[in-house]
């Protein structure tokens, strides 16, 4: 069960497009409804402490982590959306 503050924060994001779905979780392109900023919203089906650590640092080669929350068996991450083509598409195109 998520607390009220977490629910409030997560409800401000409109899910626009499901980018990836697997047993590990879902990845959405989403929009912050207050600022109209595109973000990535990850709903992970298990606890993943790596995002908690990444949020503490600002690496120029990694998307910025805006928000991270964890439940008993799941995690939710809001991170910077970087516009562009998928790497795998670019590699396949030559």
N, C-alpha and C positions, 0 to 999 in steps of 0.2 A: 504494500500500500504506500503510495507516494504522499508526502505531506502537502499541505495547502499551497505553500510557496512554490514548490516544484511543479505542481499542477498548473498554477497560475503562469509560471514562466513557459512551460511547454505548450499551453493553450494559445500563446501569442504567435505560434508558428503554424502556418497553413501548409499542409503537405501538398506539393504540386505534382510530383512525378516519382513513382517508385523506380529507383535505379538498379537495385539489386535485392533479391530475396533468396535467403538460404536458411537452413536449420540454425545457423549462427545468429541470424537476425535480418533486419531490413534496413536499407539505406534509401533515404528520400532526398530529393531536391525540394527544398521548402522555402517559404518566404516569411520573414519577420513582418507581421501585419502592422507594427508600429512604424517601422522605418522603411519598409519595402525592400529590405536587403535580402538577397538570396543567401541561403545557408545550406549546409548538409546536416540532416538529422539522422542519426544512427540509433536504431532501437535494437540493442544486442540482447540475445536470449540468455546470456550468462554474465556473471560478474567479470569485468575486465579492468584490472587496476592500471593498465598502461596509460589510459586516457587521463586518469587522475594525476599521474606523474607528468605527462606531456603538458597539461594545463599550467603547471608550475613554471614552465620555460617558454621562451619565445625563440624558436628556431626559424631562421629565414627559409629553410627548405621544407618546412612542414606547415600545413594549414593551421591557423590559430584556433585553439579550442576556446569557444565562448562560454560553454556551460557543460557541466558533467554531473550526473547524478547516478547513484547506484541503489538498487533494491537488494533484497536478499538473494535473488538469483538472476538479476538483469541489470543492464546499464543503459543509460540514454546519454547521447553526446550531441551537442550542437557545435558545429565547426564551420570555419570559413569555407565558402564556396569559391572555387577557382574556375573561371570560365575557360573553356577550351575543349579540344577533342580528347577522347579516351586514348591513352597511350597505345593500347592494343590495336586500335583502328589505324593510327598513324604508322605503326610498324607493318601492319598488313598491307597498307597502301603503297609502301616502298618509299 
